[in-house]
């Protein structure tokens, strides 16, 4: 009991702003709603008579909504505030998931899946902007890692809830419950979240403090956050590809059964949940980019391990380590972005950042599937490992992008002098 109180006290000292905890609560509810809906979407569409090509095209509509609305979200946040954008996006997602099971045909479902993606990116950009603006520079990875954990917990619990809902009621009921949970999240943010802090506003924006500097150009922001953008592109590409094709490879080449492959994502999620916050604390102390480089190198080796490992237990360990390393890079890259950009530029930086994540999600599956068909599963794994290896090289070439690296270099030079 005393240990629990001490742990809570430490957490509150590191994150004293209640608005950050409110975002965690809202994003956990959203993750729960996501988990319920995502676990049933493909099954529901299949039961409605849609073929696999149609289901794939509908998934592309979702990704297209993310890609096309990522950049405009930054402008909307600057115009209406991160809070207003978050409330509307959560309500929009609630409406999209609520009507989904009652739509008549492909065209209407495609439009709603596009809206789903558009509202989702609005939620992500708004939440990330709020968290980066309200966290201090020494705790950004700690804050963003807890954000990732809150979302992941919802994702893990959502499918379990969906299974119970379908057993007691029906699949359409599960989507309606997902809608209700999302709507509650929107109401929570509307009622309890404070207005955006003035320091997050640029010159000329409503509520900006006198003397605030104008926002930087998109090109200069992209150059500052290029390593974070490469990281999120690689993770989106890897995540979308592996979910689809790793189970197929394991069953075809390693003799893994269908029941065994179902457990594979769980090991990835457990690895992520176990170590994301630990690596976030280390990144805040030692430097985000240097840690991302180490995690990327370890994750690359785990991907290559699937080519050479034959025992199921060893594969599960490799998946666990891949989750602990590669999934932990995402909140670290977001934190690095928050360190190298000014608060007034967070909304635009987060928009650019999410464009790269969405582009990875959009490009990964078709590229991986084409390579799998043409050259086999091993070649597909090699190309995913090559992507992460290229990221590791990129972090070495641009190691100076992290202020912690520059401080460390100055310290070494001073010691040498």
VENJO-V235272 format. One record per run of one state. SS is the DSSP state (a for helix, b for strand, c for the rest). FROM is the first residue (numbers start at 1). TO is the last residue. If there is no record, write none. Layout:
ss=SS from=FROM to=TO
ss=SS from=FROM to=TO
This chain:
ss=c from=1 to=1
ss=a from=2 to=14
ss=c from=15 to=17
ss=a from=18 to=47
ss=c from=48 to=51
ss=a from=52 to=80
ss=c from=81 to=81
ss=a from=82 to=100
ss=c from=101 to=105
ss=a from=106 to=134
ss=c from=135 to=139
ss=a from=140 to=168
ss=c from=169 to=170
ss=a from=171 to=192
ss=c from=193 to=197
ss=a from=198 to=200
ss=c from=201 to=217
ss=a from=218 to=224
ss=c from=225 to=225
ss=a from=226 to=253
ss=c from=254 to=257
ss=a from=258 to=286
ss=c from=287 to=287
ss=a from=288 to=308
ss=c from=309 to=311
ss=a from=312 to=340
ss=c from=341 to=342
ss=a from=343 to=375
ss=c from=376 to=376
ss=a from=377 to=397
ss=c from=398 to=398
ss=a from=399 to=401
ss=c from=402 to=402
ss=a from=403 to=416
ss=c from=417 to=417
